C-alpha cells in the first residue's frame, strides 16, 4: 500500500526538479537524440563492425540455410551475439569468432 507523501517532501521534490534539466532550446535540441546514440535506439554496429556482422551473417546463412521467420531470427541473433563477442574480445585485446 503506498504511503502518503508529506507537503514538505512534495515541495522539496518540486524545487529539486526545477533545478535540473536542459533549459535552452539549443540544449533541448541536442539532448533529444541521446537515446538514438546511447540507448536502445542506438546503432548496434559501427561501419567496420557492419562488415564483420555482415560476414558473420553470411556465413551463418550459408551454414544453417534458415527456412521461415523463426529460423532467420535465430540466425540473426547468433550473428549479433558473435558481434558482441567480437567487441568483448577486441576490448580485451584478444580475438574470437573469426570465420
N, C-alpha and C positions, 0 to 999 in steps of 0.2 A: 504494500500500500504506500503510495507516495506521501512524503511528508510536506507540510506547509513551509513555504519559504518566507522568512521574515521580511518586513519592509526595508530594514537596514541592509539585508543581503541583496534584495532587488535593486536598491539604489546603488550600492557598490558595484553590482554587476553591470548596470546601465552605464555608470561612469567609466568603468574599465573598458567596456565595449566601444564607447565613443572615442576613446584614445587611440585605438589600434586601427589597422586597415589602411587601404590606399585612399588618399584624399583627392588627388588631382586627376583630371581627365586623361592626361598622358600616362600616369601611373596605372589607372584602371585599364587603359588600352593595352599596356604591356602585360599586366598580370592575367588578363583574360585568356591568354594562350598557354599558361603554365601547365595546365592539365594535358595539353597536347604534347608538351615537351617532356614532362616528368611523370605524369600519372598513367593511368590505364589507357589513355588515348595516345600516349607517346608512341613513336615509331619503335618497333621492336628490333630493327636492324639498321646498321649503317650501310653506306654504299658498298664498302668492302665486304661486310657481313652478308649483304644481299647476294653477292656472288657465292659466298660459302654456303648460305642457306639454299640457294638455287641448286648448287651441286649436290648437297645432301638430298634435297627433294627429288632431283632427277634420278639419283642412284637408288633411292628408296622406291620410287615408282617403277623403275626397271626391275628391281629385285622382287617386289611384292605384287606388282601388277594389280592394284586395287580395283575392285568392282563394286560400284554403288557408293552412296554418300558416306556411310559409316566407315568403310574401309579407307576412303580418301581422307576423311577427317583424321583417322588414326595414323595414317602415313604422314600427314602434315604435322600432327602432334609430335611424332617421333623426330621429324626434321627440326622442329622448334626446340625440342629437348637437346638434340645434338648441337644446335647453335648455342644454347645455354651452357652446355659442357665445354664447347669451344671457347666461349668467353671466360669461363672459370679457369680453364687451363691456361689461357693466354695471360690472365691476371696473375696466375701462379707461376708463370714462366715455363710451363711445360706444354705439351701438345697432346691432343686426343682427337678422336673422331675423324681421322684422316682416311679418306676412301680412295 
